Amino acid sequence: MIQTWIAEGRIEIDQARLLTLYAAWLMDNVGNKAARTEISAIKVVAPNVALRVIDNAIQAHGGGGVSDDFPLAAMYAGIRTLRIADGPDEVHRMVIARRELRRYAESGADAWASSGAWLMGAGPRAADPARRLGRESVLRVVSRYWPATGCTPPAAPTFPTHPR
């Protein structure tokens, strides 16, 4: 169970980090207004991920997790307060939902859905220049902002070859 929590924490932290890097890239390249959805998403995701990771650490440490022997209880209180300080999650989720619904309504997505264009990768978000990132663009974003995180980037994935 503990290993599952560690693995889930690592995955969620990387997801939050990449969302943050993507929002930073959008802010630099298309402006803060165009990145509002991603900024709101970060304000929901990052504190919630931190809270889950700390909560799992408290659970793993048992009674020690809530004692003064470990900083976990203080960390939990600080992160829980952060979720309120920058605005309640519900407000940020409402902002995200409104922007998504507006984008859907403005794009003629009803016609898009019935035409079958979604099968070919075209869609309501395809016209948004910030959404037309290929794999190379994402790698450029990650390589540009990753050093600022102070973390070592993951090695390129290697896939085993299938013997035939």
N, C-alpha and C positions, 0 to 999 in steps of 0.2 A: 504494500500500500504506500509506503513512504517513497519508494522509487517511482511509483506512478505520479505522486504529487510533485516530485522533483522534475520529472519529464514534462508534465503539464505546465509547471511553472516556467521551465526553459522555453517551451513553445510559445506560451502566452507573452512572455517578456520579449521574445524576438518579434512576435506579431506587433506588439505595441511599439517597439523600437522602429520597425520598418514603416509603420503608419506615421510615426513622427517624422522620419526622414522624408517620406513622400510629401507630407504637408509642408515641410521646410522647403523642399524643391518647388512645390507649387507656389509658395509665397515668394520665392526668389524669381521664378520664371513667368508666372501669370498674375501675380499680385495677391494680396491678402484677401481681397473680396472673393476671388475665385476659389480660395482655399478654406472658406468658412465652414463648409461641411466637414472637411477633414480635421480642422481645428476643433470643432465641436466633438467629433468622434474621439479625438485624443483626450479631451477633457473628461470623457466618459470611460474610455478604455484603460488608460494608464493608472488612475487611482484604483479602479476595480481590480485590475491585475495585481497591483501591489498589495491590495487588501487580501485577495485570495492567497497569495504566496505567503504573506505574514500569518494569516489565519492557519494555513496548513503547518507552518513552522511551529506555531503555538500548540497546535494539536499534537504534533510529533514530540514536542518536549513535555507534554503532560502538564502537571502542576508547576513545573519549572518555567513553562512558557508564560505564565501570568505572574511570576514572582519577580523580584528585583534582581535575581541572579542573571537574567538575560534581558536584553533591551527590547524584546519582542512586544511586550505590553505597551510600552511607550511608543514604539513604532506603529502599532495598530491604532492607537489613539490619534497619533499625528496624521496618519493617512486617512482615517475616518473623517477627521476634521477637514482635510483637504477636499474631500468629496463635496462638502457643503460650501467651503470658502469660495470656490470658483463658480458657484451656481449649482443648484441641484441637478443631478443626472437627468431628471425628467425634463428640465428646460432644454438641455443640450439635445436630448433625444427628440424633443418637439421641433427644434430648429432643423435637425437633420431630416426628419420626416417631412416637414413643410417644404424644404428645398427639393427633396426627391419627388414629392408629389407635383410641385411646380414644374420641375424639369420634365416629368412624365406628361403633364398636361400640355406644355408648350411644344413638345416634340411630335405630337400626333401619334403617340404610342399605340392608340387603339388600332389605327390603320397598320402600323408596324407589326403588331401582334397577329392580326388576322392575315397579313400578307405572307407570313412564313419567313420574312427577312431575318428573323432572329436565328434561323438555322444557319445563316451564312455569316453571322457575326456582326451584322449591322443592327443598329438599335437606337433607342432614344438618346443614349449617351455617346454614340459614335461621333456626333458632330462637335462635341466638346473637345477642344484641343488638348486639354489636360488629361483626357481619358485615352488619347490615341498613343499611349506609350507602348513601345515594343519592349522586348526583353533587353535589348542593348541600352535603352534609355533608363530602365530600372536599374541595371547594373551600374550605369554612370552615376545615378543618384546615390546608390548605396556606397560606391567607392568614394564619392565626394564627401559625404557626411559621416561615414562610418568612423574615421579617425576621431571626430569630435566626441564620439560616445565613450572613448577611452577603452573600448573593447577590441579584442582581436577578431577580425572577420572570420567567418567560417571558411574552411577549405572548400574548394570546388567539389561538388559531389562526384563520386565515382560510382559507376554502376557495374556490377559483375556481368561478365559476358556469359552467354548461355552456350555451353558446349554442344555442338551438333555433331 
